[in-house]
Amino acid sequence: SPDAAKICVRKEEGKETLKRWIQRQQQQQEERQLVEEATSNSMKYGVKCSEMIRKPLGIENWADVSSANLIVGVRHPVEWFQSNYNYRVMLHHKDKSTSNIPSPHKLTDHHNCWHGVSTIAAQFDKYLQQLGKTPLDRDELSILLDTLPTSDVRINHNPLKVFIYTIEQLEDTNTTRRTHFERDLQHFLGLTSPFDDFSSQAKSNVNKVTYPEYIDICQPEFDSLRKSLVKEGKKSSEWIVNQFVMAEDVVVSDVEYFREKLRAWGEDPCSVVREK
């Protein structure tokens, strides 16, 4: 939304937008005159901003004006790239844009990023490092500065708690493990009522229409792209499972299952599909 964009990328204007958004939520709560339980202090509000983790100013805005916490979802970089590229293609057609859709082969550095889609944006560790939850040594800081434009690097030490999950935890067919995940997230948010079964919820942004520019990243023409994503994905996963999830402010449900799924980032998921 326009408000989310301002919150994520603009400092003073973002803070004022966030304050107005919070006030609107409070006013709407009062106007709805919900029953006492729903109108108590247990009512929680959230804003979804898929690019916030890559916009340090957005994190600063939250930390400055609210006591909010962060929920961060990650997925295999190869799958993330395909999903986000195709999503942007869909929006391109939906918005009747007249600009050219770039080849995915060109989206390989921070100079060539299409609406947040690039192989660099798939390096989740580079953005999680900026939350200031773990110390960075000289080599890690040097790599961070070499990977991202200096204007996008902003180490942001803040009191925000972070709940990190991988998409497989939302779609887990193991009922016991998924229920445990839902309960952990409920407790993290301080909710009194349990979530509905995540696996039964309709997926958003699912489009049955296909477009000629959609990519199947498992095709041979994308072998080099996948190789690059897997190479960096392995590095990202090692840092996340060995350092980030160990931080005091970071919460993860079923850390061993989480680590198992992230270690798969060092493998080409298309090779696994072919073997099946």
Backbone bond lengths (Angstrom), bond angles and torsions (degrees), N, CA, C in turn:
res aa  C-N    CA-C-N  psi(-1)  N-CA   C-N-CA  omega(-1)  CA-C   N-CA-C  phi
1 S - - - 1.454 - - 1.515 109.71 -
2 P 1.353 118.68 161.99 1.464 120.71 177.73 1.521 112.40 -58.45
3 D 1.342 116.96 -39.17 1.465 120.03 179.09 1.521 110.57 -63.17
4 A 1.341 116.59 -44.84 1.466 120.19 -179.07 1.513 110.80 -61.19
5 A 1.339 116.94 -38.51 1.463 120.29 179.74 1.523 110.79 -62.68
6 K 1.329 117.34 -41.76 1.462 120.45 179.65 1.523 110.96 -67.16
7 I 1.328 116.40 -41.15 1.457 120.24 -179.57 1.520 110.50 -61.72
8 C 1.320 115.92 -36.35 1.459 120.95 -173.81 1.523 113.53 -78.55
9 V 1.317 118.18 -31.79 1.464 117.71 -169.30 1.516 115.18 -122.86
10 R 1.325 119.43 -5.75 1.456 120.19 -177.65 1.516 110.46 -122.44
11 K 1.319 115.75 135.89 1.452 120.14 -173.36 1.526 112.25 -74.06
12 E 1.343 117.76 -80.47 1.467 119.76 -174.82 1.521 111.28 -65.59
13 E 1.347 116.63 -46.32 1.466 118.84 -179.95 1.524 109.82 -63.70
14 G 1.346 116.40 -36.36 1.454 119.78 178.61 1.511 111.65 -64.45
15 K 1.336 117.53 -40.43 1.458 120.75 179.31 1.519 110.92 -63.44
16 E 1.332 116.65 -42.97 1.463 119.74 -179.90 1.524 110.69 -67.10
17 T 1.335 116.25 -39.55 1.464 119.82 177.19 1.515 110.75 -61.82
18 L 1.317 116.79 -42.37 1.464 121.25 178.96 1.519 111.26 -63.13
19 K 1.331 116.76 -42.64 1.465 120.35 178.71 1.534 110.18 -61.27
20 R 1.335 116.27 -43.95 1.473 119.68 -179.78 1.519 110.59 -64.94
21 W 1.339 116.20 -38.47 1.460 120.15 179.90 1.521 110.34 -63.36
22 I 1.331 117.41 -44.15 1.463 121.35 178.60 1.524 110.50 -62.59
23 Q 1.333 116.78 -42.09 1.461 120.53 179.30 1.524 111.25 -62.79
24 R 1.351 116.57 -39.97 1.462 119.87 179.12 1.518 111.02 -63.34
25 Q 1.333 116.31 -40.57 1.458 119.48 179.14 1.525 111.08 -63.17
26 Q 1.333 115.70 -40.54 1.462 119.41 179.39 1.524 110.92 -66.18
27 Q 1.326 116.36 -40.34 1.462 120.17 179.19 1.525 110.95 -65.62
28 Q 1.314 116.64 -42.56 1.460 120.36 179.81 1.525 110.73 -64.05
29 Q 1.321 115.52 -35.39 1.459 119.77 178.27 1.522 110.01 -62.65
30 E 1.332 116.68 -44.49 1.457 121.30 -179.57 1.523 110.81 -66.59
31 E 1.334 116.30 -40.54 1.455 120.06 -177.24 1.523 111.72 -66.74
32 R 1.307 116.11 -33.84 1.465 119.13 -178.69 1.526 111.67 -71.13
33 Q 1.341 117.05 -20.45 1.469 122.10 178.42 1.530 110.73 48.61
34 L 1.309 114.14 56.08 1.458 119.10 179.48 1.519 110.30 -70.02
35 V 1.277 115.83 167.54 1.454 120.87 177.68 1.515 109.24 -61.34
36 E 1.319 116.98 161.36 1.462 121.36 -172.27 1.524 112.77 -54.70
37 E 1.315 118.40 -39.95 1.462 120.28 -178.26 1.515 111.80 -64.25
38 A 1.341 116.55 -40.48 1.463 120.63 -177.56 1.513 111.84 -74.93
39 T 1.336 117.12 -24.82 1.460 119.66 -177.90 1.521 112.39 -97.18
40 S 1.306 116.44 7.31 1.459 119.00 179.46 1.519 109.87 -76.69
41 N 1.320 115.71 -179.89 1.454 120.92 -178.86 1.520 113.14 -67.80
42 S 1.362 117.32 -5.91 1.452 119.89 179.67 1.528 112.12 -79.06
43 M 1.340 117.61 -8.94 1.460 120.43 177.33 1.520 109.12 -62.84
44 K 1.342 116.62 129.80 1.447 121.54 -178.72 1.531 110.24 -116.83
45 Y 1.322 115.15 145.54 1.451 121.00 177.41 1.520 109.36 -122.42
46 G 1.312 115.50 151.23 1.458 118.78 178.94 1.515 110.94 -145.68
47 V 1.307 115.26 156.28 1.462 120.67 175.12 1.514 107.22 -128.69
48 K 1.330 116.15 132.99 1.459 121.31 179.13 1.519 108.97 -96.75
49 C 1.308 115.41 124.07 1.462 120.49 178.97 1.521 106.46 -140.72
50 S 1.323 116.50 97.33 1.460 120.22 -172.03 1.523 113.32 -63.25
51 E 1.326 117.52 -22.48 1.458 120.42 -178.54 1.527 112.83 -99.44
52 M 1.330 118.24 1.37 1.461 119.88 -173.45 1.524 112.58 -59.20
53 I 1.327 117.31 -39.03 1.458 119.86 -176.81 1.529 110.88 -64.62
54 R 1.329 116.26 -20.58 1.468 120.76 178.94 1.525 111.71 -98.19
55 K 1.325 116.43 4.38 1.456 121.13 179.63 1.526 108.68 -124.30
56 P 1.331 117.36 88.81 1.473 120.39 -175.86 1.520 114.03 -53.79
57 L 1.342 117.90 -30.79 1.459 119.42 178.91 1.523 111.19 -64.03
58 G 1.329 116.36 -33.37 1.456 119.42 177.98 1.518 111.25 -63.52
59 I 1.334 116.70 -41.19 1.460 121.31 177.37 1.524 109.92 -63.62
60 E 1.332 116.61 -42.85 1.465 120.08 179.18 1.519 111.22 -61.12
61 N 1.328 116.39 -40.90 1.466 119.62 179.94 1.520 111.03 -60.37
62 W 1.331 116.95 -43.50 1.461 120.17 178.72 1.518 110.41 -63.53
63 A 1.327 116.26 -46.27 1.462 120.24 -177.21 1.528 111.75 -64.41
64 D 1.336 116.82 -31.22 1.463 121.05 -176.51 1.525 113.32 -75.36
65 V 1.339 117.15 -36.03 1.462 118.63 -169.79 1.523 114.71 -119.04
66 S 1.317 118.45 3.36 1.454 118.14 -179.10 1.523 110.60 -150.36
67 S 1.306 115.58 169.75 1.466 121.48 176.70 1.524 110.03 -104.25
68 A 1.332 115.76 26.30 1.460 121.17 -176.06 1.525 111.49 -67.58
69 N 1.318 115.13 159.41 1.453 122.09 172.45 1.521 108.94 -116.33
70 L 1.317 116.39 170.78 1.456 121.59 -175.88 1.519 111.31 -111.43
71 I 1.324 115.55 141.17 1.453 122.32 169.86 1.521 106.41 -118.89
72 V 1.323 116.49 120.57 1.463 121.28 -175.28 1.523 109.42 -119.82
73 G 1.319 115.65 123.72 1.456 120.85 176.69 1.518 110.74 -104.61
74 V 1.323 117.40 138.14 1.462 121.99 178.21 1.527 108.80 -128.41
75 R 1.331 115.46 162.94 1.463 120.55 176.71 1.513 109.03 -152.95
76 H 1.326 116.93 170.09 1.458 121.28 179.90 1.531 109.13 -54.02
77 P 1.336 118.58 129.42 1.466 121.27 -176.46 1.525 114.35 -55.13
78 V 1.318 118.06 -35.66 1.471 120.48 179.17 1.521 109.76 -64.84
79 E 1.322 116.50 -46.83 1.465 120.58 179.12 1.523 110.99 -67.43
80 W 1.345 115.98 -37.44 1.461 119.98 178.03 1.525 110.56 -61.24
81 F 1.319 117.49 -44.93 1.464 121.15 -177.65 1.522 110.50 -62.35
82 Q 1.328 117.74 -49.31 1.459 120.26 -179.20 1.527 111.26 -61.01
83 S 1.330 116.09 -47.11 1.458 120.49 -177.58 1.523 111.76 -60.35
84 N 1.331 116.80 -46.17 1.455 119.88 -177.09 1.519 112.72 -73.60
85 Y 1.311 117.04 -35.47 1.470 119.73 176.35 1.532 109.98 -62.61
86 N 1.323 116.91 -48.57 1.460 120.02 -179.25 1.527 111.93 -66.06
87 Y 1.327 116.31 -34.08 1.469 120.08 176.85 1.524 110.28 -63.30
88 R 1.329 116.70 -42.33 1.465 120.04 179.20 1.525 111.40 -68.77
89 V 1.324 117.07 -32.43 1.467 120.36 174.64 1.523 109.84 -63.45
90 M 1.325 116.19 -43.61 1.457 120.52 179.06 1.525 111.21 -60.55
91 L 1.345 116.89 -46.08 1.460 119.95 178.89 1.523 111.31 -64.64
92 H 1.323 116.74 -35.67 1.463 121.53 178.42 1.531 109.74 -56.90
93 H 1.327 117.02 -46.35 1.468 120.96 179.79 1.521 111.23 -73.83
94 K 1.311 116.99 -39.61 1.466 120.48 -179.93 1.521 110.85 -61.70
95 D 1.324 116.77 -38.42 1.463 121.61 -179.40 1.522 112.85 -85.17
96 K 1.350 115.34 -0.89 1.476 120.37 -179.25 1.532 111.50 55.35
97 S 1.299 115.41 41.70 1.458 120.66 179.82 1.528 110.49 -68.72
98 T 1.307 116.25 144.01 1.473 121.66 179.72 1.530 111.87 -101.25
99 S 1.333 117.25 -0.54 1.462 120.26 179.30 1.533 109.82 -76.62
100 N 1.300 115.61 164.06 1.461 120.46 -179.53 1.527 111.07 -81.62
101 I 1.310 115.79 143.11 1.457 121.09 173.95 1.524 107.45 -87.44
102 P 1.315 117.72 119.65 1.473 119.53 -177.20 1.525 112.22 -71.77
103 S 1.309 115.61 153.17 1.459 120.38 173.70 1.520 109.10 -67.37
104 P 1.328 118.17 139.49 1.474 119.44 177.64 1.529 112.17 -60.17
105 H 1.336 116.89 -24.62 1.458 120.52 179.85 1.527 112.30 -65.17
106 K 1.315 116.64 -21.17 1.464 120.50 -178.06 1.531 112.94 -88.84
107 L 1.307 116.79 -11.15 1.469 120.78 -173.91 1.529 110.27 -92.46
108 T 1.325 115.28 63.59 1.464 119.43 -171.57 1.528 114.38 -121.22
109 D 1.325 118.71 7.60 1.464 120.26 174.11 1.516 108.84 -154.58
110 H 1.339 116.23 174.42 1.463 118.53 -174.50 1.527 112.58 -71.73
111 H 1.340 117.15 -12.20 1.465 119.47 175.59 1.526 111.19 -80.22
112 N 1.308 116.08 -21.03 1.464 121.27 -178.58 1.520 109.06 -123.78
113 C 1.310 114.70 86.25 1.462 122.57 -178.55 1.522 107.67 -129.21
114 W 1.315 116.31 128.55 1.470 120.50 -176.77 1.525 109.40 -110.88
115 H 1.329 115.45 105.47 1.470 120.99 179.86 1.531 111.75 49.63
116 G 1.327 116.20 44.45 1.451 120.46 177.01 1.515 114.54 86.36
117 V 1.337 117.67 1.91 1.462 120.62 -178.85 1.527 110.26 -103.03
118 S 1.310 116.22 119.34 1.463 123.06 173.11 1.520 107.76 -167.13
119 T 1.312 116.57 165.04 1.462 118.73 177.14 1.526 110.68 -66.97
120 I 1.338 116.92 -27.92 1.468 120.17 177.68 1.522 110.32 -66.26
121 A 1.331 116.71 -41.85 1.464 120.73 -179.09 1.518 111.88 -64.33
122 A 1.347 117.16 -18.16 1.459 121.20 178.72 1.524 112.15 -83.23
123 Q 1.331 117.36 -4.67 1.464 121.12 178.08 1.537 108.23 -86.63
124 F 1.314 116.27 81.69 1.457 121.83 -172.38 1.527 113.30 -60.33
125 D 1.325 116.47 -30.81 1.460 118.58 -178.07 1.519 112.54 -61.87
126 K 1.342 116.99 -33.89 1.467 120.69 -177.34 1.530 111.58 -64.10
127 Y 1.316 116.57 -28.01 1.469 120.55 -178.67 1.533 111.18 -92.33
128 L 1.324 116.34 -36.84 1.464 119.28 176.86 1.526 111.11 -65.58
129 Q 1.330 116.87 -31.42 1.467 120.45 178.69 1.529 111.60 -60.86
130 Q 1.329 116.61 -28.77 1.462 120.55 -176.00 1.523 113.06 -79.09
131 L 1.341 116.48 -5.20 1.465 119.26 176.55 1.525 111.54 -76.39
132 G 1.335 115.88 -9.87 1.465 119.70 176.08 1.518 114.41 70.93
133 K 1.334 117.49 23.92 1.465 119.91 -178.92 1.526 113.03 -87.81
134 T 1.325 116.17 -15.82 1.457 120.53 179.63 1.528 108.90 -134.25
135 P 1.327 117.68 147.65 1.471 119.30 176.28 1.525 110.09 -70.80
136 L 1.327 116.76 145.07 1.460 122.03 176.94 1.517 109.08 -111.20
137 D 1.317 116.44 132.70 1.457 117.84 175.85 1.526 109.45 -83.03
138 R 1.312 116.55 177.83 1.462 120.62 -174.31 1.531 111.69 -61.95
139 D 1.325 117.01 -39.65 1.461 120.18 -179.24 1.528 111.21 -66.55
140 E 1.322 117.03 -42.59 1.468 120.41 179.95 1.524 110.81 -63.80
141 L 1.320 116.29 -41.65 1.460 119.75 179.05 1.518 110.56 -66.18
142 S 1.312 117.69 -38.98 1.459 121.73 179.22 1.522 110.95 -63.61
143 I 1.340 116.90 -43.35 1.469 120.87 178.63 1.523 110.44 -64.60
144 L 1.319 116.31 -40.35 1.463 120.89 178.64 1.523 110.66 -59.54
145 L 1.328 116.73 -46.57 1.464 121.57 -178.81 1.527 111.69 -69.11
146 D 1.332 116.90 -30.61 1.465 120.17 178.51 1.521 111.97 -76.41
147 T 1.337 116.91 -26.17 1.462 121.36 -175.56 1.518 112.49 -84.49
148 L 1.332 116.10 -43.76 1.461 121.12 -176.10 1.516 110.67 -106.49
149 P 1.337 116.69 153.59 1.465 118.29 173.15 1.525 109.93 -62.60
150 T 1.308 116.53 143.29 1.469 120.83 -176.17 1.523 111.92 -54.24
151 S 1.330 116.88 -34.85 1.467 120.91 -178.07 1.532 111.95 -66.66
152 D 1.350 117.28 -18.32 1.466 120.88 -178.77 1.521 112.65 -98.45
153 V 1.324 116.72 2.31 1.466 120.14 -179.12 1.523 109.15 -103.33
154 R 1.327 115.25 123.23 1.464 120.00 -177.41 1.528 108.11 -154.41
155 I 1.318 116.41 92.65 1.463 119.60 179.80 1.520 108.00 -65.45
156 N 1.313 115.82 120.79 1.458 120.84 -168.72 1.523 111.04 -120.83
157 H 1.320 117.19 88.30 1.468 120.59 176.55 1.528 108.31 -72.63
158 N 1.314 116.37 124.37 1.463 120.29 -175.83 1.522 109.08 -152.11
159 P 1.337 117.25 165.15 1.471 120.64 -177.36 1.529 113.66 -86.05
160 L 1.318 118.40 3.41 1.458 120.65 -176.07 1.529 111.58 -64.72
161 K 1.310 115.79 134.76 1.458 121.47 173.00 1.531 108.25 -84.40
162 V 1.327 116.04 148.08 1.461 120.90 -177.08 1.528 110.27 -124.00
163 F 1.322 116.17 124.14 1.463 121.79 171.95 1.519 106.33 -103.50
164 I 1.324 117.32 115.80 1.458 120.75 -178.44 1.519 109.89 -111.00
165 Y 1.332 116.09 138.53 1.459 120.37 -179.97 1.529 108.68 -142.79
166 T 1.298 116.23 163.36 1.457 121.89 173.59 1.522 108.48 -111.43
167 I 1.326 116.48 150.32 1.466 121.04 -171.24 1.523 112.47 -57.27
168 E 1.337 116.56 -28.55 1.465 118.90 178.95 1.517 111.95 -61.80
169 Q 1.320 117.36 -25.65 1.467 119.62 179.83 1.534 111.49 -72.12
170 L 1.314 116.57 -26.07 1.465 119.52 176.21 1.527 111.37 -75.55
171 E 1.335 115.12 -30.78 1.459 120.59 -174.59 1.525 112.51 -106.56
172 D 1.308 117.36 14.51 1.461 122.53 -175.09 1.526 111.35 -60.04
173 T 1.327 116.00 127.04 1.469 120.11 178.91 1.526 111.98 -84.63
174 N 1.334 116.23 -8.49 1.461 120.33 175.12 1.527 107.63 -80.89
175 T 1.328 115.94 104.08 1.465 120.90 -172.92 1.523 112.23 -59.30
176 T 1.318 116.98 -42.07 1.466 120.14 -178.58 1.520 110.88 -62.68
177 R 1.317 116.06 -46.55 1.466 120.44 -178.46 1.523 111.37 -68.17
178 R 1.347 116.94 -40.14 1.459 119.40 179.60 1.520 111.27 -66.50
179 T 1.320 116.87 -40.13 1.464 120.57 178.01 1.519 110.46 -62.19
180 H 1.324 116.01 -39.65 1.469 120.84 177.63 1.528 110.06 -62.68
181 F 1.328 116.54 -41.39 1.467 121.13 177.80 1.524 110.68 -62.25
182 E 1.315 116.98 -46.07 1.467 121.20 179.97 1.530 110.69 -61.40
183 R 1.317 116.77 -38.75 1.461 120.60 179.81 1.532 111.10 -69.31
184 D 1.338 117.02 -38.93 1.462 120.23 177.89 1.527 110.85 -63.83
185 L 1.313 116.61 -40.82 1.462 119.67 178.84 1.525 110.81 -67.87
186 Q 1.315 116.36 -38.30 1.465 120.83 176.57 1.527 110.68 -58.92
187 H 1.318 116.79 -46.14 1.461 121.10 -179.93 1.529 111.05 -66.51
188 F 1.324 117.12 -37.99 1.462 120.59 178.84 1.527 110.71 -60.38
189 L 1.320 115.90 -38.86 1.463 121.20 -178.65 1.530 112.72 -84.53
190 G 1.303 117.06 -8.85 1.459 120.29 -179.69 1.517 112.76 71.70
191 L 1.332 116.99 32.64 1.463 121.25 -179.09 1.524 110.37 -87.10
192 T 1.318 115.42 144.02 1.466 119.88 179.56 1.525 111.61 -89.41
193 S 1.315 116.74 -23.66 1.466 120.86 -178.80 1.524 109.68 -106.49
194 P 1.330 117.34 142.72 1.466 120.34 -179.56 1.528 111.64 -72.34
195 F 1.309 115.69 159.79 1.461 121.17 175.50 1.519 110.08 -74.59
196 D 1.342 115.51 156.35 1.450 119.77 167.02 1.526 108.00 -70.59
197 D 1.292 116.38 158.50 1.461 121.93 179.80 1.531 109.92 -55.03
198 F 1.338 116.86 114.45 1.464 120.73 -178.12 1.523 112.19 -58.17
199 S 1.328 116.93 -36.55 1.462 119.80 -175.15 1.524 112.82 -67.66
200 S 1.338 116.57 -17.12 1.467 120.32 -178.74 1.527 112.72 -95.69
201 Q 1.345 116.52 -1.55 1.456 120.02 -176.85 1.525 110.93 -83.37
202 A 1.329 115.33 140.37 1.468 119.78 178.03 1.524 109.65 -66.85
203 K 1.315 117.06 140.40 1.456 121.89 179.19 1.524 109.77 -79.75
204 S 1.336 115.00 141.54 1.463 119.45 176.51 1.515 109.32 -92.36
205 N 1.323 115.48 163.38 1.466 122.72 178.46 1.523 112.93 58.21
206 V 1.345 116.33 27.84 1.455 120.02 175.33 1.512 108.20 -95.84
207 N 1.320 116.58 119.85 1.453 121.41 -174.16 1.529 109.23 -116.63
208 K 1.331 116.89 122.13 1.458 120.51 -179.12 1.524 112.06 -78.59
209 V 1.320 116.93 -16.74 1.462 120.96 178.05 1.522 108.94 -79.58
210 T 1.312 116.96 139.46 1.466 120.92 176.20 1.524 109.54 -111.81
211 Y 1.302 115.48 155.25 1.460 121.57 -179.97 1.524 109.62 -126.40
212 P 1.335 117.23 152.24 1.454 120.35 -176.33 1.525 113.76 -58.59
213 E 1.334 116.84 -26.71 1.465 120.16 -177.81 1.530 113.58 -83.69
214 Y 1.329 117.40 -7.27 1.460 119.67 176.83 1.528 109.65 -56.70
215 I 1.317 115.67 145.19 1.463 119.55 179.33 1.520 111.16 -113.87
216 D 1.315 114.84 146.10 1.459 122.66 166.64 1.517 104.15 -108.66
217 I 1.317 116.77 99.92 1.451 121.44 -169.78 1.529 112.64 -68.01
218 C 1.326 117.27 -9.46 1.459 119.95 177.77 1.533 112.44 -83.20
219 Q 1.330 117.23 -5.35 1.451 119.80 178.04 1.529 110.61 -69.64
220 P 1.344 117.61 148.96 1.467 121.34 -177.23 1.524 114.76 -54.34
221 E 1.322 117.47 -30.91 1.464 119.95 -178.10 1.536 112.18 -63.07
222 F 1.340 116.92 -16.18 1.466 120.55 -179.69 1.535 112.60 -107.48
223 D 1.316 116.48 16.12 1.473 120.33 -178.79 1.528 111.95 -56.23
224 S 1.326 116.73 -46.66 1.473 119.97 -177.36 1.524 110.93 -68.21
225 L 1.312 117.19 -35.10 1.462 121.31 178.18 1.526 110.10 -64.98
226 R 1.332 116.15 -44.98 1.465 120.33 178.79 1.520 110.65 -64.40
227 K 1.323 116.29 -39.68 1.465 120.08 -179.40 1.521 110.71 -59.38
228 S 1.333 116.09 -42.44 1.458 120.70 178.84 1.524 110.78 -66.08
229 L 1.324 117.46 -43.43 1.460 121.52 -179.24 1.527 111.56 -65.06
230 V 1.330 116.91 -38.96 1.465 120.81 179.55 1.527 110.51 -69.92
231 K 1.321 116.81 -40.23 1.470 120.29 179.65 1.524 111.02 -59.61
232 E 1.340 116.66 -47.84 1.455 119.96 179.90 1.527 111.14 -75.56
233 G 1.331 116.41 -29.89 1.463 120.10 178.31 1.516 112.08 -62.85
234 K 1.309 116.24 -37.95 1.466 120.50 177.60 1.529 110.28 -61.99
235 K 1.331 116.60 -43.10 1.461 120.32 178.72 1.527 111.01 -64.45
236 S 1.329 115.49 -43.89 1.467 119.87 179.84 1.517 111.25 -60.96
237 S 1.329 116.10 -46.07 1.464 119.66 -176.36 1.524 111.10 -64.89
238 E 1.337 117.08 -38.50 1.464 119.87 -179.83 1.523 111.28 -63.33
239 W 1.331 116.79 -41.13 1.458 119.29 179.07 1.523 111.23 -68.11
240 I 1.323 116.49 -41.35 1.471 119.94 -177.94 1.528 111.00 -65.44
241 V 1.345 117.69 -47.47 1.464 119.43 -174.92 1.531 112.78 -76.67
242 N 1.330 116.84 -26.12 1.466 119.48 -177.44 1.520 113.82 -94.78
243 Q 1.330 117.40 -23.03 1.451 119.76 -176.49 1.531 113.55 -124.77
244 F 1.324 116.60 -54.36 1.468 118.96 -171.85 1.523 112.22 -61.98
245 V 1.337 117.43 -47.90 1.469 118.99 -175.36 1.522 112.07 -69.95
246 M 1.341 116.93 -11.12 1.455 120.42 178.36 1.527 112.23 -87.76
247 A 1.328 117.39 -8.60 1.460 121.26 -177.53 1.527 110.79 -68.17
248 E 1.320 115.45 149.23 1.469 121.47 -175.99 1.522 112.31 -62.09
249 D 1.329 117.54 -36.00 1.463 120.96 -175.80 1.528 113.58 -88.13
250 V 1.316 117.36 3.88 1.467 120.90 -175.57 1.528 110.67 -107.17
251 V 1.321 115.53 131.61 1.463 122.16 -179.73 1.522 108.99 -116.98
252 V 1.318 117.17 133.89 1.459 121.67 176.21 1.522 107.85 -138.37
253 S 1.307 116.59 138.95 1.459 121.67 178.76 1.523 109.13 -90.31
254 D 1.331 116.28 132.32 1.458 122.42 179.90 1.528 110.22 50.79
255 V 1.312 115.56 72.36 1.453 121.72 -172.45 1.525 112.46 -58.95
256 E 1.322 118.63 -32.77 1.463 120.04 -179.23 1.526 111.44 -69.62
257 Y 1.325 117.15 -41.05 1.469 120.34 176.97 1.525 109.74 -66.14
258 F 1.321 116.33 -40.83 1.464 121.69 177.90 1.528 109.41 -59.54
259 R 1.318 117.01 -47.32 1.468 120.76 180.00 1.529 111.46 -63.02
260 E 1.304 116.10 -39.50 1.471 120.31 179.14 1.527 110.58 -58.53
261 K 1.315 116.59 -45.37 1.459 120.38 -178.09 1.532 111.43 -70.07
262 L 1.323 117.41 -36.41 1.461 118.88 179.99 1.524 112.18 -72.94
263 R 1.308 117.37 -32.67 1.472 118.83 178.62 1.528 110.94 -64.82
264 A 1.327 117.09 -22.07 1.465 120.91 176.88 1.526 111.93 -69.06
265 W 1.332 117.28 -12.07 1.463 120.09 177.88 1.527 111.63 -64.47
266 G 1.305 116.78 -18.96 1.458 120.68 177.88 1.516 112.36 -85.08
267 E 1.327 117.53 5.56 1.453 122.98 178.41 1.521 109.61 -120.97
268 D 1.321 116.09 148.08 1.465 121.48 178.44 1.531 108.37 -77.70
269 P 1.325 119.18 113.43 1.464 120.66 -178.31 1.523 112.52 -63.70
270 C 1.326 117.04 -23.20 1.467 119.78 179.30 1.516 110.93 -71.44
271 S 1.320 117.33 -31.34 1.464 120.92 176.44 1.523 110.13 -66.66
272 V 1.325 116.21 -38.92 1.463 121.24 177.19 1.515 110.54 -63.13
273 V 1.344 116.54 -42.02 1.474 121.01 179.50 1.521 110.15 -63.05
274 R 1.334 117.47 -43.42 1.469 120.99 -179.10 1.526 111.24 -63.70
275 E 1.349 116.38 -38.71 1.459 120.26 -179.81 1.520 111.59 -63.94
276 K 1.345 116.04 -34.38 1.466 119.70 178.20 1.519 110.90 -68.44
